[in-house]
Amino acid sequence: MKIELYDKIQLKNGKSAHIVEIYEQGVAYEADIAEGDGEYSTDTIKQSDILYVFADAAERRAAI
């Protein structure tokens, strides 16, 4: 799966996140991870941590 900047993703650990930096497509990304109660943490994640993409950035732009 191709990940784009600002995509909302579901992580395998059950948390959702938004991609804020792409280090290497298909390998590593920086993500703002929802921790609950409106709190977020920013961390590096691997492609293997991602379960699926909710919607890609292009689809969201087209919906506006």
PDB file with one MODEL, atoms N, CA, C and O in Angstrom:
MODEL        1
ATOM      1  N   MET A   1       0.845  -1.183   0.000  1.00  0.00           N
ATOM      2  CA  MET A   1       0.000   0.000   0.000  1.00  0.00           C
ATOM      3  C   MET A   1       0.882   1.235   0.000  1.00  0.00           C
ATOM      4  O   MET A   1       1.912   1.271   0.674  1.00  0.00           O
ATOM      5  N   LYS A   2       0.481   2.236  -0.750  1.00  0.00           N
ATOM      6  CA  LYS A   2       1.222   3.489  -0.796  1.00  0.00           C
ATOM      7  C   LYS A   2       0.644   4.446   0.244  1.00  0.00           C
ATOM      8  O   LYS A   2      -0.567   4.657   0.308  1.00  0.00           O
ATOM      9  N   ILE A   3       1.514   5.009   1.040  1.00  0.00           N
ATOM     10  CA  ILE A   3       1.136   5.952   2.085  1.00  0.00           C
ATOM     11  C   ILE A   3       1.491   7.354   1.606  1.00  0.00           C
ATOM     12  O   ILE A   3       2.581   7.580   1.080  1.00  0.00           O
ATOM     13  N   GLU A   4       0.570   8.292   1.789  1.00  0.00           N
ATOM     14  CA  GLU A   4       0.823   9.686   1.422  1.00  0.00           C
ATOM     15  C   GLU A   4       0.818  10.565   2.674  1.00  0.00           C
ATOM     16  O   GLU A   4       0.280  10.193   3.718  1.00  0.00           O
ATOM     17  N   LEU A   5       1.427  11.730   2.538  1.00  0.00           N
ATOM     18  CA  LEU A   5       1.475  12.695   3.617  1.00  0.00           C
ATOM     19  C   LEU A   5       0.062  13.028   4.079  1.00  0.00           C
ATOM     20  O   LEU A   5      -0.818  13.268   3.254  1.00  0.00           O
ATOM     21  N   TYR A   6      -0.158  13.043   5.368  1.00  0.00           N
ATOM     22  CA  TYR A   6      -1.419  13.354   6.048  1.00  0.00           C
ATOM     23  C   TYR A   6      -2.472  12.254   5.975  1.00  0.00           C
ATOM     24  O   TYR A   6      -3.604  12.456   6.414  1.00  0.00           O
ATOM     25  N   ASP A   7      -2.113  11.086   5.422  1.00  0.00           N
ATOM     26  CA  ASP A   7      -3.055   9.964   5.463  1.00  0.00           C
ATOM     27  C   ASP A   7      -3.359   9.603   6.908  1.00  0.00           C
ATOM     28  O   ASP A   7      -2.494   9.678   7.780  1.00  0.00           O
ATOM     29  N   LYS A   8      -4.604   9.209   7.143  1.00  0.00           N
ATOM     30  CA  LYS A   8      -4.994   8.674   8.444  1.00  0.00           C
ATOM     31  C   LYS A   8      -4.877   7.163   8.343  1.00  0.00           C
ATOM     32  O   LYS A   8      -5.417   6.548   7.423  1.00  0.00           O
ATOM     33  N   ILE A   9      -4.169   6.570   9.295  1.00  0.00           N
ATOM     34  CA  ILE A   9      -3.907   5.137   9.252  1.00  0.00           C
ATOM     35  C   ILE A   9      -4.359   4.457  10.533  1.00  0.00           C
ATOM     36  O   ILE A   9      -4.516   5.093  11.576  1.00  0.00           O
ATOM     37  N   GLN A  10      -4.562   3.164  10.432  1.00  0.00           N
ATOM     38  CA  GLN A  10      -4.842   2.334  11.604  1.00  0.00           C
ATOM     39  C   GLN A  10      -3.598   1.506  11.857  1.00  0.00           C
ATOM     40  O   GLN A  10      -3.114   0.815  10.961  1.00  0.00           O
ATOM     41  N   LEU A  11      -3.078   1.573  13.076  1.00  0.00           N
ATOM     42  CA  LEU A  11      -1.897   0.795  13.437  1.00  0.00           C
ATOM     43  C   LEU A  11      -2.321  -0.577  13.946  1.00  0.00           C
ATOM     44  O   LEU A  11      -3.447  -0.751  14.413  1.00  0.00           O
ATOM     45  N   LYS A  12      -1.436  -1.530  13.856  1.00  0.00           N
ATOM     46  CA  LYS A  12      -1.718  -2.886  14.321  1.00  0.00           C
ATOM     47  C   LYS A  12      -1.942  -2.951  15.823  1.00  0.00           C
ATOM     48  O   LYS A  12      -2.555  -3.898  16.316  1.00  0.00           O
ATOM     49  N   ASN A  13      -1.449  -1.945  16.562  1.00  0.00           N
ATOM     50  CA  ASN A  13      -1.641  -1.922  18.017  1.00  0.00           C
ATOM     51  C   ASN A  13      -3.006  -1.356  18.415  1.00  0.00           C
ATOM     52  O   ASN A  13      -3.294  -1.209  19.603  1.00  0.00           O
ATOM     53  N   GLY A  14      -3.861  -1.032  17.410  1.00  0.00           N
ATOM     54  CA  GLY A  14      -5.210  -0.543  17.682  1.00  0.00           C
ATOM     55  C   GLY A  14      -5.353   0.967  17.695  1.00  0.00           C
ATOM     56  O   GLY A  14      -6.474   1.473  17.753  1.00  0.00           O
ATOM     57  N   LYS A  15      -4.257   1.698  17.643  1.00  0.00           N
ATOM     58  CA  LYS A  15      -4.304   3.159  17.647  1.00  0.00           C
ATOM     59  C   LYS A  15      -4.407   3.687  16.219  1.00  0.00           C
ATOM     60  O   LYS A  15      -4.009   3.014  15.268  1.00  0.00           O
ATOM     61  N   SER A  16      -4.947   4.901  16.079  1.00  0.00           N
ATOM     62  CA  SER A  16      -4.959   5.560  14.775  1.00  0.00           C
ATOM     63  C   SER A  16      -3.900   6.659  14.783  1.00  0.00           C
ATOM     64  O   SER A  16      -3.458   7.114  15.838  1.00  0.00           O
ATOM     65  N   ALA A  17      -3.509   7.070  13.588  1.00  0.00           N
ATOM     66  CA  ALA A  17      -2.447   8.068  13.470  1.00  0.00           C
ATOM     67  C   ALA A  17      -2.565   8.796  12.140  1.00  0.00           C
ATOM     68  O   ALA A  17      -3.260   8.347  11.229  1.00  0.00           O
ATOM     69  N   HIS A  18      -1.866   9.938  12.046  1.00  0.00           N
ATOM     70  CA  HIS A  18      -1.756  10.685  10.796  1.00  0.00           C
ATOM     71  C   HIS A  18      -0.277  10.758  10.424  1.00  0.00           C
ATOM     72  O   HIS A  18       0.577  11.022  11.271  1.00  0.00           O
ATOM     73  N   ILE A  19       0.007  10.523   9.157  1.00  0.00           N
ATOM     74  CA  ILE A  19       1.382  10.585   8.661  1.00  0.00           C
ATOM     75  C   ILE A  19       1.781  12.055   8.502  1.00  0.00           C
ATOM     76  O   ILE A  19       1.098  12.814   7.814  1.00  0.00           O
ATOM     77  N   VAL A  20       2.870  12.449   9.128  1.00  0.00           N
ATOM     78  CA  VAL A  20       3.327  13.836   9.055  1.00  0.00           C
ATOM     79  C   VAL A  20       4.679  13.980   8.350  1.00  0.00           C
ATOM     80  O   VAL A  20       5.121  15.095   8.073  1.00  0.00           O
ATOM     81  N   GLU A  21       5.328  12.858   8.062  1.00  0.00           N
ATOM     82  CA  GLU A  21       6.600  12.880   7.333  1.00  0.00           C
ATOM     83  C   GLU A  21       6.807  11.497   6.724  1.00  0.00           C
ATOM     84  O   GLU A  21       6.528  10.478   7.357  1.00  0.00           O
ATOM     85  N   ILE A  22       7.294  11.476   5.503  1.00  0.00           N
ATOM     86  CA  ILE A  22       7.631  10.216   4.844  1.00  0.00           C
ATOM     87  C   ILE A  22       9.148  10.162   4.736  1.00  0.00           C
ATOM     88  O   ILE A  22       9.757  10.944   4.005  1.00  0.00           O
ATOM     89  N   TYR A  23       9.760   9.225   5.478  1.00  0.00           N
ATOM     90  CA  TYR A  23      11.219   9.085   5.427  1.00  0.00           C
ATOM     91  C   TYR A  23      11.634   8.275   4.206  1.00  0.00           C
ATOM     92  O   TYR A  23      12.533   8.669   3.462  1.00  0.00           O
ATOM     93  N   GLU A  24      10.972   7.140   4.007  1.00  0.00           N
ATOM     94  CA  GLU A  24      11.208   6.310   2.832  1.00  0.00           C
ATOM     95  C   GLU A  24       9.937   5.524   2.556  1.00  0.00           C
ATOM     96  O   GLU A  24       9.498   4.729   3.388  1.00  0.00           O
ATOM     97  N   GLN A  25       9.345   5.747   1.381  1.00  0.00           N
ATOM     98  CA  GLN A  25       8.087   5.106   1.017  1.00  0.00           C
ATOM     99  C   GLN A  25       8.196   3.587   1.165  1.00  0.00           C
ATOM    100  O   GLN A  25       9.121   2.960   0.647  1.00  0.00           O
ATOM    101  N   GLY A  26       7.235   3.015   1.881  1.00  0.00           N
ATOM    102  CA  GLY A  26       7.220   1.575   2.090  1.00  0.00           C
ATOM    103  C   GLY A  26       8.107   1.095   3.214  1.00  0.00           C
ATOM    104  O   GLY A  26       8.198  -0.104   3.476  1.00  0.00           O
ATOM    105  N   VAL A  27       8.775   2.051   3.894  1.00  0.00           N
ATOM    106  CA  VAL A  27       9.727   1.654   4.941  1.00  0.00           C
ATOM    107  C   VAL A  27       9.433   2.347   6.267  1.00  0.00           C
ATOM    108  O   VAL A  27       9.110   1.679   7.249  1.00  0.00           O
ATOM    109  N   ALA A  28       9.538   3.689   6.314  1.00  0.00           N
ATOM    110  CA  ALA A  28       9.437   4.397   7.595  1.00  0.00           C
ATOM    111  C   ALA A  28       8.766   5.754   7.431  1.00  0.00           C
ATOM    112  O   ALA A  28       8.917   6.435   6.417  1.00  0.00           O
ATOM    113  N   TYR A  29       8.013   6.120   8.478  1.00  0.00           N
ATOM    114  CA  TYR A  29       7.225   7.355   8.475  1.00  0.00           C
ATOM    115  C   TYR A  29       7.245   7.976   9.871  1.00  0.00           C
ATOM    116  O   TYR A  29       7.464   7.284  10.865  1.00  0.00           O
ATOM    117  N   GLU A  30       7.018   9.272   9.934  1.00  0.00           N
ATOM    118  CA  GLU A  30       6.770   9.966  11.197  1.00  0.00           C
ATOM    119  C   GLU A  30       5.257  10.123  11.307  1.00  0.00           C
ATOM    120  O   GLU A  30       4.603  10.523  10.343  1.00  0.00           O
ATOM    121  N   ALA A  31       4.706   9.816  12.458  1.00  0.00           N
ATOM    122  CA  ALA A  31       3.254   9.848  12.614  1.00  0.00           C
ATOM    123  C   ALA A  31       2.851  10.494  13.930  1.00  0.00           C
ATOM    124  O   ALA A  31       3.513  10.319  14.953  1.00  0.00           O
ATOM    125  N   ASP A  32       1.748  11.248  13.886  1.00  0.00           N
ATOM    126  CA  ASP A  32       1.097  11.741  15.104  1.00  0.00           C
ATOM    127  C   ASP A  32       0.093  10.673  15.503  1.00  0.00           C
ATOM    128  O   ASP A  32      -0.884  10.433  14.794  1.00  0.00           O
ATOM    129  N   ILE A  33       0.335  10.033  16.637  1.00  0.00           N
ATOM    130  CA  ILE A  33      -0.440   8.877  17.084  1.00  0.00           C
ATOM    131  C   ILE A  33      -1.416   9.302  18.166  1.00  0.00           C
ATOM    132  O   ILE A  33      -1.023   9.906  19.164  1.00  0.00           O
ATOM    133  N   ALA A  34      -2.698   8.983  17.966  1.00  0.00           N
ATOM    134  CA  ALA A  34      -3.737   9.306  18.947  1.00  0.00           C
ATOM    135  C   ALA A  34      -3.550   8.417  20.175  1.00  0.00           C
ATOM    136  O   ALA A  34      -3.557   7.189  20.078  1.00  0.00           O
ATOM    137  N   GLU A  35      -3.383   9.057  21.324  1.00  0.00           N
ATOM    138  CA  GLU A  35      -3.165   8.321  22.572  1.00  0.00           C
ATOM    139  C   GLU A  35      -4.414   8.278  23.450  1.00  0.00           C
ATOM    140  O   GLU A  35      -4.410   7.639  24.502  1.00  0.00           O
ATOM    141  N   GLY A  36      -5.479   8.951  23.025  1.00  0.00           N
ATOM    142  CA  GLY A  36      -6.700   8.995  23.830  1.00  0.00           C
ATOM    143  C   GLY A  36      -6.809  10.316  24.562  1.00  0.00           C
ATOM    144  O   GLY A  36      -5.809  11.002  24.768  1.00  0.00           O
ATOM    145  N   ASP A  37      -8.030  10.676  24.958  1.00  0.00           N
ATOM    146  CA  ASP A  37      -8.297  11.935  25.664  1.00  0.00           C
ATOM    147  C   ASP A  37      -7.782  13.150  24.901  1.00  0.00           C
ATOM    148  O   ASP A  37      -7.439  14.166  25.507  1.00  0.00           O
ATOM    149  N   GLY A  38      -7.725  13.049  23.564  1.00  0.00           N
ATOM    150  CA  GLY A  38      -7.281  14.169  22.754  1.00  0.00           C
ATOM    151  C   GLY A  38      -5.781  14.365  22.718  1.00  0.00           C
ATOM    152  O   GLY A  38      -5.303  15.326  22.116  1.00  0.00           O
ATOM    153  N   GLU A  39      -5.035  13.487  23.342  1.00  0.00           N
ATOM    154  CA  GLU A  39      -3.573  13.588  23.370  1.00  0.00           C
ATOM    155  C   GLU A  39      -2.963  12.844  22.189  1.00  0.00           C
ATOM    156  O   GLU A  39      -3.488  11.822  21.746  1.00  0.00           O
ATOM    157  N   TYR A  40      -1.839  13.372  21.682  1.00  0.00           N
ATOM    158  CA  TYR A  40      -1.115  12.751  20.579  1.00  0.00           C
ATOM    159  C   TYR A  40       0.357  12.662  20.926  1.00  0.00           C
ATOM    160  O   TYR A  40       0.890  13.498  21.655  1.00  0.00           O
ATOM    161  N   SER A  41       1.005  11.643  20.397  1.00  0.00           N
ATOM    162  CA  SER A  41       2.463  11.560  20.491  1.00  0.00           C
ATOM    163  C   SER A  41       2.992  11.416  19.071  1.00  0.00           C
ATOM    164  O   SER A  41       2.331  10.835  18.210  1.00  0.00           O
ATOM    165  N   THR A  42       4.169  11.942  18.834  1.00  0.00           N
ATOM    166  CA  THR A  42       4.792  11.843  17.520  1.00  0.00           C
ATOM    167  C   THR A  42       5.919  10.831  17.616  1.00  0.00           C
ATOM    168  O   THR A  42       6.776  10.908  18.496  1.00  0.00           O
ATOM    169  N   ASP A  43       5.899   9.871  16.681  1.00  0.00           N
ATOM    170  CA  ASP A  43       6.893   8.805  16.729  1.00  0.00           C
ATOM    171  C   ASP A  43       7.146   8.284  15.322  1.00  0.00           C
ATOM    172  O   ASP A  43       6.333   8.472  14.417  1.00  0.00           O
ATOM    173  N   THR A  44       8.279   7.633  15.155  1.00  0.00           N
ATOM    174  CA  THR A  44       8.607   6.985  13.891  1.00  0.00           C
ATOM    175  C   THR A  44       7.964   5.607  13.882  1.00  0.00           C
ATOM    176  O   THR A  44       8.057   4.857  14.854  1.00  0.00           O
ATOM    177  N   ILE A  45       7.305   5.284  12.762  1.00  0.00           N
ATOM    178  CA  ILE A  45       6.696   3.969  12.616  1.00  0.00           C
ATOM    179  C   ILE A  45       7.214   3.320  11.336  1.00  0.00           C
ATOM    180  O   ILE A  45       7.697   3.996  10.429  1.00  0.00           O
ATOM    181  N   LYS A  46       7.102   2.005  11.283  1.00  0.00           N
ATOM    182  CA  LYS A  46       7.502   1.237  10.106  1.00  0.00           C
ATOM    183  C   LYS A  46       6.261   0.867   9.304  1.00  0.00           C
ATOM    184  O   LYS A  46       5.149   0.867   9.832  1.00  0.00           O
ATOM    185  N   GLN A  47       6.458   0.552   8.029  1.00  0.00           N
ATOM    186  CA  GLN A  47       5.356   0.099   7.184  1.00  0.00           C
ATOM    187  C   GLN A  47       4.669  -1.116   7.822  1.00  0.00           C
ATOM    188  O   GLN A  47       3.447  -1.248   7.757  1.00  0.00           O
ATOM    189  N   SER A  48       5.448  -1.984   8.427  1.00  0.00           N
ATOM    190  CA  SER A  48       4.902  -3.200   9.034  1.00  0.00           C
ATOM    191  C   SER A  48       4.015  -2.919  10.247  1.00  0.00           C
ATOM    192  O   SER A  48       3.284  -3.807  10.686  1.00  0.00           O
ATOM    193  N   ASP A  49       4.064  -1.689  10.803  1.00  0.00           N
ATOM    194  CA  ASP A  49       3.201  -1.301  11.925  1.00  0.00           C
ATOM    195  C   ASP A  49       1.794  -0.925  11.463  1.00  0.00           C
ATOM    196  O   ASP A  49       0.874  -0.849  12.277  1.00  0.00           O
ATOM    197  N   ILE A  50       1.622  -0.687  10.152  1.00  0.00           N
ATOM    198  CA  ILE A  50       0.362  -0.164   9.615  1.00  0.00           C
ATOM    199  C   ILE A  50      -0.562  -1.299   9.200  1.00  0.00           C
ATOM    200  O   ILE A  50      -0.171  -2.196   8.454  1.00  0.00           O
ATOM    201  N   LEU A  51      -1.803  -1.243   9.698  1.00  0.00           N
ATOM    202  CA  LEU A  51      -2.809  -2.234   9.331  1.00  0.00           C
ATOM    203  C   LEU A  51      -3.513  -1.830   8.037  1.00  0.00           C
ATOM    204  O   LEU A  51      -3.622  -2.627   7.105  1.00  0.00           O
ATOM    205  N   TYR A  52      -3.993  -0.570   7.988  1.00  0.00           N
ATOM    206  CA  TYR A  52      -4.625  -0.063   6.769  1.00  0.00           C
ATOM    207  C   TYR A  52      -4.696   1.452   6.787  1.00  0.00           C
ATOM    208  O   TYR A  52      -4.473   2.086   7.818  1.00  0.00           O
ATOM    209  N   VAL A  53      -5.014   2.033   5.614  1.00  0.00           N
ATOM    210  CA  VAL A  53      -5.186   3.473   5.452  1.00  0.00           C
ATOM    211  C   VAL A  53      -6.677   3.766   5.438  1.00  0.00           C
ATOM    212  O   VAL A  53      -7.418   3.139   4.682  1.00  0.00           O
ATOM    213  N   PHE A  54      -7.138   4.718   6.268  1.00  0.00           N
ATOM    214  CA  PHE A  54      -8.551   5.094   6.276  1.00  0.00           C
ATOM    215  C   PHE A  54      -8.944   5.737   4.953  1.00  0.00           C
ATOM    216  O   PHE A  54      -9.922   5.326   4.329  1.00  0.00           O
ATOM    217  N   ALA A  55      -8.193   6.733   4.526  1.00  0.00           N
ATOM    218  CA  ALA A  55      -8.426   7.422   3.245  1.00  0.00           C
ATOM    219  C   ALA A  55      -7.135   8.128   2.893  1.00  0.00           C
ATOM    220  O   ALA A  55      -6.419   8.610   3.772  1.00  0.00           O
ATOM    221  N   ASP A  56      -6.841   8.188   1.612  1.00  0.00           N
ATOM    222  CA  ASP A  56      -5.608   8.874   1.269  1.00  0.00           C
ATOM    223  C   ASP A  56      -5.846  10.376   1.124  1.00  0.00           C
ATOM    224  O   ASP A  56      -6.986  10.824   0.998  1.00  0.00           O
ATOM    225  N   ALA A  57      -4.778  11.133   1.144  1.00  0.00           N
ATOM    226  CA  ALA A  57      -4.862  12.596   1.137  1.00  0.00           C
ATOM    227  C   ALA A  57      -5.561  13.111  -0.112  1.00  0.00           C
ATOM    228  O   ALA A  57      -6.302  14.091  -0.032  1.00  0.00           O
ATOM    229  N   ALA A  58      -5.349  12.484  -1.261  1.00  0.00           N
ATOM    230  CA  ALA A  58      -5.974  12.934  -2.509  1.00  0.00           C
ATOM    231  C   ALA A  58      -7.501  12.808  -2.436  1.00  0.00           C
ATOM    232  O   ALA A  58      -8.213  13.693  -2.910  1.00  0.00           O
ATOM    233  N   GLU A  59      -8.008  11.726  -1.851  1.00  0.00           N
ATOM    234  CA  GLU A  59      -9.451  11.558  -1.698  1.00  0.00           C
ATOM    235  C   GLU A  59     -10.031  12.639  -0.799  1.00  0.00           C
ATOM    236  O   GLU A  59     -11.117  13.151  -1.068  1.00  0.00           O
ATOM    237  N   ARG A  60      -9.317  12.992   0.267  1.00  0.00           N
ATOM    238  CA  ARG A  60      -9.824  14.027   1.171  1.00  0.00           C
ATOM    239  C   ARG A  60      -9.856  15.375   0.483  1.00  0.00           C
ATOM    240  O   ARG A  60     -10.812  16.131   0.656  1.00  0.00           O
ATOM    241  N   ARG A  61      -8.825  15.695  -0.300  1.00  0.00           N
ATOM    242  CA  ARG A  61      -8.796  16.974  -1.022  1.00  0.00           C
ATOM    243  C   ARG A  61      -9.939  17.045  -2.026  1.00  0.00           C
ATOM    244  O   ARG A  61     -10.555  18.098  -2.190  1.00  0.00           O
ATOM    245  N   ALA A  62     -10.226  15.942  -2.694  1.00  0.00           N
ATOM    246  CA  ALA A  62     -11.292  15.900  -3.693  1.00  0.00           C
ATOM    247  C   ALA A  62     -12.663  16.076  -3.046  1.00  0.00           C
ATOM    248  O   ALA A  62     -13.595  16.556  -3.693  1.00  0.00           O
ATOM    249  N   ALA A  63     -12.793  15.696  -1.784  1.00  0.00           N
ATOM    250  CA  ALA A  63     -14.078  15.795  -1.082  1.00  0.00           C
ATOM    251  C   ALA A  63     -14.376  17.207  -0.598  1.00  0.00           C
ATOM    252  O   ALA A  63     -15.511  17.517  -0.237  1.00  0.00           O
ATOM    253  N   ILE A  64     -13.362  18.059  -0.590  1.00  0.00           N
ATOM    254  CA  ILE A  64     -13.551  19.428  -0.078  1.00  0.00           C
ATOM    255  C   ILE A  64     -14.219  20.300  -1.116  1.00  0.00           C
ATOM    256  O   ILE A  64     -14.459  21.481  -0.867  1.00  0.00           O
TER     257      ILE A  64
ENDMDL
END
